[in-house]
């Protein structure tokens, strides 16, 4: 993923680093202090607008939230890509 223009390079999360993931609604101000790239204890959020996203929980217990207005589609894309990488 890349949060342009703040990231020049893509940040890659390998499947082997991910323990679980889920589509969810969140409270941007309460949970992350607003929108943008937000660092919180135990994780990071990349969100621009709205209150929906996909949460990755990494094996090191850190959480990564990626905001999107189509969380179910994003979640299904991860599931599909993960099943292809397993074969």
Phi and psi restraints in degrees (range 20) as a CNS / XPLOR table:
assign (resid 1 and name C) (resid 2 and name N)
       (resid 2 and name CA) (resid 2 and name C) 1.0 -146.8 20.0 2
assign (resid 2 and name N) (resid 2 and name CA)
       (resid 2 and name C) (resid 3 and name N) 1.0 132.1 20.0 2
assign (resid 2 and name C) (resid 3 and name N)
       (resid 3 and name CA) (resid 3 and name C) 1.0 -104.6 20.0 2
assign (resid 3 and name N) (resid 3 and name CA)
       (resid 3 and name C) (resid 4 and name N) 1.0 82.1 20.0 2
assign (resid 3 and name C) (resid 4 and name N)
       (resid 4 and name CA) (resid 4 and name C) 1.0 -71.7 20.0 2
assign (resid 4 and name N) (resid 4 and name CA)
       (resid 4 and name C) (resid 5 and name N) 1.0 138.0 20.0 2
assign (resid 4 and name C) (resid 5 and name N)
       (resid 5 and name CA) (resid 5 and name C) 1.0 -96.4 20.0 2
assign (resid 5 and name N) (resid 5 and name CA)
       (resid 5 and name C) (resid 6 and name N) 1.0 9.7 20.0 2
assign (resid 5 and name C) (resid 6 and name N)
       (resid 6 and name CA) (resid 6 and name C) 1.0 -78.9 20.0 2
assign (resid 6 and name N) (resid 6 and name CA)
       (resid 6 and name C) (resid 7 and name N) 1.0 -28.5 20.0 2
assign (resid 6 and name C) (resid 7 and name N)
       (resid 7 and name CA) (resid 7 and name C) 1.0 -108.8 20.0 2
assign (resid 7 and name N) (resid 7 and name CA)
       (resid 7 and name C) (resid 8 and name N) 1.0 126.4 20.0 2
assign (resid 7 and name C) (resid 8 and name N)
       (resid 8 and name CA) (resid 8 and name C) 1.0 -83.7 20.0 2
assign (resid 8 and name N) (resid 8 and name CA)
       (resid 8 and name C) (resid 9 and name N) 1.0 -32.2 20.0 2
assign (resid 8 and name C) (resid 9 and name N)
       (resid 9 and name CA) (resid 9 and name C) 1.0 -113.7 20.0 2
assign (resid 9 and name N) (resid 9 and name CA)
       (resid 9 and name C) (resid 10 and name N) 1.0 156.7 20.0 2
assign (resid 9 and name C) (resid 10 and name N)
       (resid 10 and name CA) (resid 10 and name C) 1.0 -71.6 20.0 2
assign (resid 10 and name N) (resid 10 and name CA)
       (resid 10 and name C) (resid 11 and name N) 1.0 142.7 20.0 2
assign (resid 10 and name C) (resid 11 and name N)
       (resid 11 and name CA) (resid 11 and name C) 1.0 -95.5 20.0 2
assign (resid 11 and name N) (resid 11 and name CA)
       (resid 11 and name C) (resid 12 and name N) 1.0 122.8 20.0 2
assign (resid 11 and name C) (resid 12 and name N)
       (resid 12 and name CA) (resid 12 and name C) 1.0 -109.4 20.0 2
assign (resid 12 and name N) (resid 12 and name CA)
       (resid 12 and name C) (resid 13 and name N) 1.0 127.3 20.0 2
assign (resid 12 and name C) (resid 13 and name N)
       (resid 13 and name CA) (resid 13 and name C) 1.0 -109.4 20.0 2
assign (resid 13 and name N) (resid 13 and name CA)
       (resid 13 and name C) (resid 14 and name N) 1.0 113.7 20.0 2
assign (resid 13 and name C) (resid 14 and name N)
       (resid 14 and name CA) (resid 14 and name C) 1.0 -75.1 20.0 2
assign (resid 14 and name N) (resid 14 and name CA)
       (resid 14 and name C) (resid 15 and name N) 1.0 149.5 20.0 2
assign (resid 14 and name C) (resid 15 and name N)
       (resid 15 and name CA) (resid 15 and name C) 1.0 -58.5 20.0 2
assign (resid 15 and name N) (resid 15 and name CA)
       (resid 15 and name C) (resid 16 and name N) 1.0 -34.4 20.0 2
assign (resid 15 and name C) (resid 16 and name N)
       (resid 16 and name CA) (resid 16 and name C) 1.0 -68.2 20.0 2
assign (resid 16 and name N) (resid 16 and name CA)
       (resid 16 and name C) (resid 17 and name N) 1.0 -16.8 20.0 2
assign (resid 16 and name C) (resid 17 and name N)
       (resid 17 and name CA) (resid 17 and name C) 1.0 -85.6 20.0 2
assign (resid 17 and name N) (resid 17 and name CA)
       (resid 17 and name C) (resid 18 and name N) 1.0 -18.4 20.0 2
assign (resid 17 and name C) (resid 18 and name N)
       (resid 18 and name CA) (resid 18 and name C) 1.0 -94.4 20.0 2
assign (resid 18 and name N) (resid 18 and name CA)
       (resid 18 and name C) (resid 19 and name N) 1.0 124.1 20.0 2
assign (resid 18 and name C) (resid 19 and name N)
       (resid 19 and name CA) (resid 19 and name C) 1.0 -84.0 20.0 2
assign (resid 19 and name N) (resid 19 and name CA)
       (resid 19 and name C) (resid 20 and name N) 1.0 -44.7 20.0 2
assign (resid 19 and name C) (resid 20 and name N)
       (resid 20 and name CA) (resid 20 and name C) 1.0 -157.9 20.0 2
assign (resid 20 and name N) (resid 20 and name CA)
       (resid 20 and name C) (resid 21 and name N) 1.0 168.1 20.0 2
assign (resid 20 and name C) (resid 21 and name N)
       (resid 21 and name CA) (resid 21 and name C) 1.0 -153.6 20.0 2
assign (resid 21 and name N) (resid 21 and name CA)
       (resid 21 and name C) (resid 22 and name N) 1.0 152.1 20.0 2
assign (resid 21 and name C) (resid 22 and name N)
       (resid 22 and name CA) (resid 22 and name C) 1.0 -156.5 20.0 2
assign (resid 22 and name N) (resid 22 and name CA)
       (resid 22 and name C) (resid 23 and name N) 1.0 146.8 20.0 2
assign (resid 22 and name C) (resid 23 and name N)
       (resid 23 and name CA) (resid 23 and name C) 1.0 -79.8 20.0 2
assign (resid 23 and name N) (resid 23 and name CA)
       (resid 23 and name C) (resid 24 and name N) 1.0 138.3 20.0 2
assign (resid 23 and name C) (resid 24 and name N)
       (resid 24 and name CA) (resid 24 and name C) 1.0 -157.3 20.0 2
assign (resid 24 and name N) (resid 24 and name CA)
       (resid 24 and name C) (resid 25 and name N) 1.0 162.1 20.0 2
assign (resid 24 and name C) (resid 25 and name N)
       (resid 25 and name CA) (resid 25 and name C) 1.0 -96.3 20.0 2
assign (resid 25 and name N) (resid 25 and name CA)
       (resid 25 and name C) (resid 26 and name N) 1.0 148.1 20.0 2
assign (resid 25 and name C) (resid 26 and name N)
       (resid 26 and name CA) (resid 26 and name C) 1.0 -140.3 20.0 2
assign (resid 26 and name N) (resid 26 and name CA)
       (resid 26 and name C) (resid 27 and name N) 1.0 170.3 20.0 2
assign (resid 26 and name C) (resid 27 and name N)
       (resid 27 and name CA) (resid 27 and name C) 1.0 -109.8 20.0 2
assign (resid 27 and name N) (resid 27 and name CA)
       (resid 27 and name C) (resid 28 and name N) 1.0 98.7 20.0 2
assign (resid 27 and name C) (resid 28 and name N)
       (resid 28 and name CA) (resid 28 and name C) 1.0 -56.3 20.0 2
assign (resid 28 and name N) (resid 28 and name CA)
       (resid 28 and name C) (resid 29 and name N) 1.0 -43.5 20.0 2
assign (resid 28 and name C) (resid 29 and name N)
       (resid 29 and name CA) (resid 29 and name C) 1.0 -75.1 20.0 2
assign (resid 29 and name N) (resid 29 and name CA)
       (resid 29 and name C) (resid 30 and name N) 1.0 -46.5 20.0 2
assign (resid 29 and name C) (resid 30 and name N)
       (resid 30 and name CA) (resid 30 and name C) 1.0 -67.9 20.0 2
assign (resid 30 and name N) (resid 30 and name CA)
       (resid 30 and name C) (resid 31 and name N) 1.0 -44.3 20.0 2
assign (resid 30 and name C) (resid 31 and name N)
       (resid 31 and name CA) (resid 31 and name C) 1.0 -84.0 20.0 2
assign (resid 31 and name N) (resid 31 and name CA)
       (resid 31 and name C) (resid 32 and name N) 1.0 -32.7 20.0 2
assign (resid 31 and name C) (resid 32 and name N)
       (resid 32 and name CA) (resid 32 and name C) 1.0 -128.5 20.0 2
assign (resid 32 and name N) (resid 32 and name CA)
       (resid 32 and name C) (resid 33 and name N) 1.0 -1.4 20.0 2
assign (resid 32 and name C) (resid 33 and name N)
       (resid 33 and name CA) (resid 33 and name C) 1.0 77.3 20.0 2
assign (resid 33 and name N) (resid 33 and name CA)
       (resid 33 and name C) (resid 34 and name N) 1.0 18.6 20.0 2
assign (resid 33 and name C) (resid 34 and name N)
       (resid 34 and name CA) (resid 34 and name C) 1.0 127.0 20.0 2
assign (resid 34 and name N) (resid 34 and name CA)
       (resid 34 and name C) (resid 35 and name N) 1.0 -158.6 20.0 2
assign (resid 34 and name C) (resid 35 and name N)
       (resid 35 and name CA) (resid 35 and name C) 1.0 -109.3 20.0 2
assign (resid 35 and name N) (resid 35 and name CA)
       (resid 35 and name C) (resid 36 and name N) 1.0 165.2 20.0 2
assign (resid 35 and name C) (resid 36 and name N)
       (resid 36 and name CA) (resid 36 and name C) 1.0 112.3 20.0 2
assign (resid 36 and name N) (resid 36 and name CA)
       (resid 36 and name C) (resid 37 and name N) 1.0 -156.8 20.0 2
assign (resid 36 and name C) (resid 37 and name N)
       (resid 37 and name CA) (resid 37 and name C) 1.0 -88.9 20.0 2
assign (resid 37 and name N) (resid 37 and name CA)
       (resid 37 and name C) (resid 38 and name N) 1.0 115.7 20.0 2
assign (resid 37 and name C) (resid 38 and name N)
       (resid 38 and name CA) (resid 38 and name C) 1.0 -122.9 20.0 2
assign (resid 38 and name N) (resid 38 and name CA)
       (resid 38 and name C) (resid 39 and name N) 1.0 122.9 20.0 2
assign (resid 38 and name C) (resid 39 and name N)
       (resid 39 and name CA) (resid 39 and name C) 1.0 -96.2 20.0 2
assign (resid 39 and name N) (resid 39 and name CA)
       (resid 39 and name C) (resid 40 and name N) 1.0 129.3 20.0 2
assign (resid 39 and name C) (resid 40 and name N)
       (resid 40 and name CA) (resid 40 and name C) 1.0 -131.0 20.0 2
assign (resid 40 and name N) (resid 40 and name CA)
       (resid 40 and name C) (resid 41 and name N) 1.0 166.4 20.0 2
assign (resid 40 and name C) (resid 41 and name N)
       (resid 41 and name CA) (resid 41 and name C) 1.0 -59.4 20.0 2
assign (resid 41 and name N) (resid 41 and name CA)
       (resid 41 and name C) (resid 42 and name N) 1.0 122.0 20.0 2
assign (resid 41 and name C) (resid 42 and name N)
       (resid 42 and name CA) (resid 42 and name C) 1.0 85.6 20.0 2
assign (resid 42 and name N) (resid 42 and name CA)
       (resid 42 and name C) (resid 43 and name N) 1.0 9.0 20.0 2
assign (resid 42 and name C) (resid 43 and name N)
       (resid 43 and name CA) (resid 43 and name C) 1.0 175.6 20.0 2
assign (resid 43 and name N) (resid 43 and name CA)
       (resid 43 and name C) (resid 44 and name N) 1.0 -167.6 20.0 2
assign (resid 43 and name C) (resid 44 and name N)
       (resid 44 and name CA) (resid 44 and name C) 1.0 -148.6 20.0 2
assign (resid 44 and name N) (resid 44 and name CA)
       (resid 44 and name C) (resid 45 and name N) 1.0 150.1 20.0 2
assign (resid 44 and name C) (resid 45 and name N)
       (resid 45 and name CA) (resid 45 and name C) 1.0 -127.2 20.0 2
assign (resid 45 and name N) (resid 45 and name CA)
       (resid 45 and name C) (resid 46 and name N) 1.0 139.4 20.0 2
assign (resid 45 and name C) (resid 46 and name N)
       (resid 46 and name CA) (resid 46 and name C) 1.0 -117.5 20.0 2
assign (resid 46 and name N) (resid 46 and name CA)
       (resid 46 and name C) (resid 47 and name N) 1.0 103.0 20.0 2
assign (resid 46 and name C) (resid 47 and name N)
       (resid 47 and name CA) (resid 47 and name C) 1.0 -144.4 20.0 2
assign (resid 47 and name N) (resid 47 and name CA)
       (resid 47 and name C) (resid 48 and name N) 1.0 145.3 20.0 2
assign (resid 47 and name C) (resid 48 and name N)
       (resid 48 and name CA) (resid 48 and name C) 1.0 -116.5 20.0 2
assign (resid 48 and name N) (resid 48 and name CA)
       (resid 48 and name C) (resid 49 and name N) 1.0 -37.6 20.0 2
assign (resid 48 and name C) (resid 49 and name N)
       (resid 49 and name CA) (resid 49 and name C) 1.0 -157.2 20.0 2
assign (resid 49 and name N) (resid 49 and name CA)
       (resid 49 and name C) (resid 50 and name N) 1.0 145.3 20.0 2
assign (resid 49 and name C) (resid 50 and name N)
       (resid 50 and name CA) (resid 50 and name C) 1.0 85.3 20.0 2
assign (resid 50 and name N) (resid 50 and name CA)
       (resid 50 and name C) (resid 51 and name N) 1.0 -166.2 20.0 2
assign (resid 50 and name C) (resid 51 and name N)
       (resid 51 and name CA) (resid 51 and name C) 1.0 -137.9 20.0 2
assign (resid 51 and name N) (resid 51 and name CA)
       (resid 51 and name C) (resid 52 and name N) 1.0 27.4 20.0 2
assign (resid 51 and name C) (resid 52 and name N)
       (resid 52 and name CA) (resid 52 and name C) 1.0 -124.0 20.0 2
assign (resid 52 and name N) (resid 52 and name CA)
       (resid 52 and name C) (resid 53 and name N) 1.0 150.1 20.0 2
assign (resid 52 and name C) (resid 53 and name N)
       (resid 53 and name CA) (resid 53 and name C) 1.0 -175.4 20.0 2
assign (resid 53 and name N) (resid 53 and name CA)
       (resid 53 and name C) (resid 54 and name N) 1.0 -172.2 20.0 2
assign (resid 53 and name C) (resid 54 and name N)
       (resid 54 and name CA) (resid 54 and name C) 1.0 -121.0 20.0 2
assign (resid 54 and name N) (resid 54 and name CA)
       (resid 54 and name C) (resid 55 and name N) 1.0 128.3 20.0 2
assign (resid 54 and name C) (resid 55 and name N)
       (resid 55 and name CA) (resid 55 and name C) 1.0 -101.8 20.0 2
assign (resid 55 and name N) (resid 55 and name CA)
       (resid 55 and name C) (resid 56 and name N) 1.0 125.4 20.0 2
assign (resid 55 and name C) (resid 56 and name N)
       (resid 56 and name CA) (resid 56 and name C) 1.0 -101.0 20.0 2
assign (resid 56 and name N) (resid 56 and name CA)
       (resid 56 and name C) (resid 57 and name N) 1.0 133.4 20.0 2
assign (resid 56 and name C) (resid 57 and name N)
       (resid 57 and name CA) (resid 57 and name C) 1.0 -112.5 20.0 2
assign (resid 57 and name N) (resid 57 and name CA)
       (resid 57 and name C) (resid 58 and name N) 1.0 116.2 20.0 2
assign (resid 57 and name C) (resid 58 and name N)
       (resid 58 and name CA) (resid 58 and name C) 1.0 -84.4 20.0 2
assign (resid 58 and name N) (resid 58 and name CA)
       (resid 58 and name C) (resid 59 and name N) 1.0 162.2 20.0 2
assign (resid 58 and name C) (resid 59 and name N)
       (resid 59 and name CA) (resid 59 and name C) 1.0 -64.2 20.0 2
assign (resid 59 and name N) (resid 59 and name CA)
       (resid 59 and name C) (resid 60 and name N) 1.0 -23.4 20.0 2
assign (resid 59 and name C) (resid 60 and name N)
       (resid 60 and name CA) (resid 60 and name C) 1.0 -85.0 20.0 2
assign (resid 60 and name N) (resid 60 and name CA)
       (resid 60 and name C) (resid 61 and name N) 1.0 10.3 20.0 2
assign (resid 60 and name C) (resid 61 and name N)
       (resid 61 and name CA) (resid 61 and name C) 1.0 75.7 20.0 2
assign (resid 61 and name N) (resid 61 and name CA)
       (resid 61 and name C) (resid 62 and name N) 1.0 2.7 20.0 2
assign (resid 61 and name C) (resid 62 and name N)
       (resid 62 and name CA) (resid 62 and name C) 1.0 -76.8 20.0 2
assign (resid 62 and name N) (resid 62 and name CA)
       (resid 62 and name C) (resid 63 and name N) 1.0 150.0 20.0 2
assign (resid 62 and name C) (resid 63 and name N)
       (resid 63 and name CA) (resid 63 and name C) 1.0 -113.3 20.0 2
assign (resid 63 and name N) (resid 63 and name CA)
       (resid 63 and name C) (resid 64 and name N) 1.0 139.7 20.0 2
assign (resid 63 and name C) (resid 64 and name N)
       (resid 64 and name CA) (resid 64 and name C) 1.0 -125.5 20.0 2
assign (resid 64 and name N) (resid 64 and name CA)
       (resid 64 and name C) (resid 65 and name N) 1.0 119.1 20.0 2
assign (resid 64 and name C) (resid 65 and name N)
       (resid 65 and name CA) (resid 65 and name C) 1.0 -106.1 20.0 2
assign (resid 65 and name N) (resid 65 and name CA)
       (resid 65 and name C) (resid 66 and name N) 1.0 128.6 20.0 2
assign (resid 65 and name C) (resid 66 and name N)
       (resid 66 and name CA) (resid 66 and name C) 1.0 -115.1 20.0 2
assign (resid 66 and name N) (resid 66 and name CA)
       (resid 66 and name C) (resid 67 and name N) 1.0 111.6 20.0 2
assign (resid 66 and name C) (resid 67 and name N)
       (resid 67 and name CA) (resid 67 and name C) 1.0 -73.1 20.0 2
assign (resid 67 and name N) (resid 67 and name CA)
       (resid 67 and name C) (resid 68 and name N) 1.0 139.7 20.0 2
assign (resid 67 and name C) (resid 68 and name N)
       (resid 68 and name CA) (resid 68 and name C) 1.0 -158.6 20.0 2
assign (resid 68 and name N) (resid 68 and name CA)
       (resid 68 and name C) (resid 69 and name N) 1.0 149.5 20.0 2
assign (resid 68 and name C) (resid 69 and name N)
       (resid 69 and name CA) (resid 69 and name C) 1.0 -85.0 20.0 2
assign (resid 69 and name N) (resid 69 and name CA)
       (resid 69 and name C) (resid 70 and name N) 1.0 -3.7 20.0 2
assign (resid 69 and name C) (resid 70 and name N)
       (resid 70 and name CA) (resid 70 and name C) 1.0 -128.0 20.0 2
assign (resid 70 and name N) (resid 70 and name CA)
       (resid 70 and name C) (resid 71 and name N) 1.0 63.4 20.0 2
assign (resid 70 and name C) (resid 71 and name N)
       (resid 71 and name CA) (resid 71 and name C) 1.0 -63.8 20.0 2
assign (resid 71 and name N) (resid 71 and name CA)
       (resid 71 and name C) (resid 72 and name N) 1.0 -35.6 20.0 2
assign (resid 71 and name C) (resid 72 and name N)
       (resid 72 and name CA) (resid 72 and name C) 1.0 -66.7 20.0 2
assign (resid 72 and name N) (resid 72 and name CA)
       (resid 72 and name C) (resid 73 and name N) 1.0 -39.5 20.0 2
assign (resid 72 and name C) (resid 73 and name N)
       (resid 73 and name CA) (resid 73 and name C) 1.0 -66.2 20.0 2
assign (resid 73 and name N) (resid 73 and name CA)
       (resid 73 and name C) (resid 74 and name N) 1.0 -41.5 20.0 2
assign (resid 73 and name C) (resid 74 and name N)
       (resid 74 and name CA) (resid 74 and name C) 1.0 -63.8 20.0 2
assign (resid 74 and name N) (resid 74 and name CA)
       (resid 74 and name C) (resid 75 and name N) 1.0 -45.0 20.0 2
assign (resid 74 and name C) (resid 75 and name N)
       (resid 75 and name CA) (resid 75 and name C) 1.0 -58.3 20.0 2
assign (resid 75 and name N) (resid 75 and name CA)
       (resid 75 and name C) (resid 76 and name N) 1.0 -47.4 20.0 2
assign (resid 75 and name C) (resid 76 and name N)
       (resid 76 and name CA) (resid 76 and name C) 1.0 -63.8 20.0 2
assign (resid 76 and name N) (resid 76 and name CA)
       (resid 76 and name C) (resid 77 and name N) 1.0 -34.7 20.0 2
assign (resid 76 and name C) (resid 77 and name N)
       (resid 77 and name CA) (resid 77 and name C) 1.0 -64.6 20.0 2
assign (resid 77 and name N) (resid 77 and name CA)
       (resid 77 and name C) (resid 78 and name N) 1.0 -38.9 20.0 2
assign (resid 77 and name C) (resid 78 and name N)
       (resid 78 and name CA) (resid 78 and name C) 1.0 -65.7 20.0 2
assign (resid 78 and name N) (resid 78 and name CA)
       (resid 78 and name C) (resid 79 and name N) 1.0 -44.4 20.0 2
assign (resid 78 and name C) (resid 79 and name N)
       (resid 79 and name CA) (resid 79 and name C) 1.0 -59.3 20.0 2
assign (resid 79 and name N) (resid 79 and name CA)
       (resid 79 and name C) (resid 80 and name N) 1.0 -46.1 20.0 2
assign (resid 79 and name C) (resid 80 and name N)
       (resid 80 and name CA) (resid 80 and name C) 1.0 -63.9 20.0 2
assign (resid 80 and name N) (resid 80 and name CA)
       (resid 80 and name C) (resid 81 and name N) 1.0 -45.4 20.0 2
assign (resid 80 and name C) (resid 81 and name N)
       (resid 81 and name CA) (resid 81 and name C) 1.0 -66.2 20.0 2
assign (resid 81 and name N) (resid 81 and name CA)
       (resid 81 and name C) (resid 82 and name N) 1.0 -36.4 20.0 2
assign (resid 81 and name C) (resid 82 and name N)
       (resid 82 and name CA) (resid 82 and name C) 1.0 -66.5 20.0 2
assign (resid 82 and name N) (resid 82 and name CA)
       (resid 82 and name C) (resid 83 and name N) 1.0 -39.8 20.0 2
assign (resid 82 and name C) (resid 83 and name N)
       (resid 83 and name CA) (resid 83 and name C) 1.0 -67.5 20.0 2
assign (resid 83 and name N) (resid 83 and name CA)
       (resid 83 and name C) (resid 84 and name N) 1.0 -33.7 20.0 2
assign (resid 83 and name C) (resid 84 and name N)
       (resid 84 and name CA) (resid 84 and name C) 1.0 -69.5 20.0 2
assign (resid 84 and name N) (resid 84 and name CA)
       (resid 84 and name C) (resid 85 and name N) 1.0 -35.6 20.0 2
assign (resid 84 and name C) (resid 85 and name N)
       (resid 85 and name CA) (resid 85 and name C) 1.0 -73.6 20.0 2
assign (resid 85 and name N) (resid 85 and name CA)
       (resid 85 and name C) (resid 86 and name N) 1.0 -22.1 20.0 2
assign (resid 85 and name C) (resid 86 and name N)
       (resid 86 and name CA) (resid 86 and name C) 1.0 -78.2 20.0 2
assign (resid 86 and name N) (resid 86 and name CA)
       (resid 86 and name C) (resid 87 and name N) 1.0 -18.5 20.0 2
